[in-house]
């Protein structure tokens, strides 16, 4: 969650910086130090993203060393998949045969 928030913050700040540079190219002067503040914010977000990604890798390595699951989303992906249903067959297993219809209640059976 924190990783996604930091990436969003970086993207939003970069977008804002782009707007400031565009406005500057059209003759509008940015506020005093505005560009430096935006660049500093992007740098802070990049540093925090790197820290969070390193932490994720540490946790995964520790889990792998203990024999725990390591099949979560790749570092930096920010997405997660829902686990398979409890009654779902294992991945790659053939689908079960459909049950035969119950004919005991049908006339003429």
C-alpha positions as CSV (number, residue, x, y, z in Angstrom):
1,X,0.0,0.0,0.0
2,X,2.8,2.4,0.9
3,X,4.6,1.5,-2.3
4,X,1.6,2.4,-4.4
5,X,1.0,5.6,-2.5
6,X,4.6,6.7,-3.1
7,X,4.5,5.8,-6.8
8,X,1.3,7.8,-7.1
9,X,2.9,10.8,-5.3
10,X,5.9,10.7,-7.6
11,X,3.7,10.5,-10.7
12,X,1.4,13.3,-9.6
13,X,4.4,15.5,-8.7
14,X,6.1,14.8,-12.1
15,X,2.8,15.7,-13.8
16,X,2.6,18.9,-11.9
17,X,6.3,19.7,-12.8
18,X,5.4,19.1,-16.4
19,X,2.6,21.6,-16.2
20,X,4.9,24.2,-14.6
21,X,7.5,23.8,-17.3
22,X,4.8,24.0,-20.0
23,X,3.4,27.2,-18.5
24,X,7.0,28.6,-18.2
25,X,7.5,27.9,-22.0
26,X,4.3,29.9,-22.6
27,X,5.7,32.9,-20.6
28,X,4.2,32.3,-17.2
29,X,6.8,32.5,-14.5
30,X,6.6,29.7,-11.9
31,X,6.4,30.7,-8.2
32,X,9.7,31.3,-6.4
33,X,11.5,28.0,-6.0
34,X,8.5,26.0,-7.2
35,X,10.5,23.9,-9.6
36,X,13.1,23.1,-7.0
37,X,10.4,22.0,-4.5
38,X,8.8,19.7,-7.1
39,X,12.1,18.1,-8.0
40,X,12.9,17.6,-4.3
41,X,9.5,15.9,-3.8
42,X,10.2,13.6,-6.7
43,X,13.6,12.7,-5.3
44,X,12.1,12.0,-1.9
45,X,9.5,9.7,-3.4
46,X,12.1,7.8,-5.4
47,X,14.2,7.3,-2.3
48,X,11.2,6.0,-0.4
49,X,10.2,3.7,-3.3
50,X,13.7,2.2,-3.3
51,X,13.6,1.7,0.5
52,X,10.2,0.0,0.3
53,X,11.2,-2.2,-2.6
54,X,14.3,-3.3,-0.7
55,X,12.2,-4.1,2.3
56,X,9.9,-6.2,0.2
57,X,12.9,-8.1,-1.1
58,X,14.2,-8.7,2.4
59,X,10.9,-10.1,3.6
60,X,10.7,-12.4,0.5
61,X,14.2,-13.6,1.0
62,X,13.5,-14.3,4.7
63,X,10.3,-16.1,3.8
64,X,12.1,-18.2,1.1
65,X,14.8,-19.2,3.6
66,X,12.1,-20.5,6.0
67,X,10.4,-22.4,3.2
68,X,7.4,-20.0,3.1
69,X,5.5,-18.8,0.1
70,X,7.4,-16.5,-2.2
71,X,4.9,-16.4,-5.1
72,X,3.5,-13.0,-4.4
73,X,3.5,-10.2,-6.9
74,X,6.9,-9.1,-8.1
75,X,8.5,-6.2,-6.2
76,X,7.2,-2.9,-7.4
77,X,4.2,-4.4,-9.1
78,X,1.8,-3.0,-6.5
79,X,-0.9,-5.5,-7.4
80,X,-2.1,-8.7,-5.8
81,X,-4.1,-11.6,-7.0
82,X,-6.8,-13.3,-5.1
83,X,-6.0,-16.8,-3.9
84,X,-7.7,-19.7,-5.7
85,X,-11.0,-20.9,-4.2
86,X,-10.6,-23.6,-1.6
87,X,-12.3,-26.2,-3.9
88,X,-10.4,-25.2,-7.0
89,X,-8.2,-27.9,-8.5
90,X,-4.5,-27.3,-8.5
91,X,-3.1,-25.3,-11.4
92,X,-2.5,-27.5,-14.4
93,X,-4.7,-30.3,-13.0
94,X,-7.3,-31.7,-15.4
95,X,-10.9,-30.6,-14.8
96,X,-13.0,-33.1,-12.8
97,X,-15.5,-35.2,-14.7
98,X,-19.1,-34.0,-14.4
99,X,-21.3,-36.0,-12.1
100,X,-23.7,-38.4,-13.8
101,X,-27.3,-37.3,-13.7
102,X,-29.5,-38.9,-11.1
103,X,-32.1,-40.9,-13.0
104,X,-33.8,-42.6,-10.1
105,X,-36.5,-40.0,-10.0
106,X,-37.2,-40.0,-13.7
107,X,-40.0,-42.1,-15.1
108,X,-39.0,-45.0,-17.3
109,X,-35.6,-45.2,-15.7
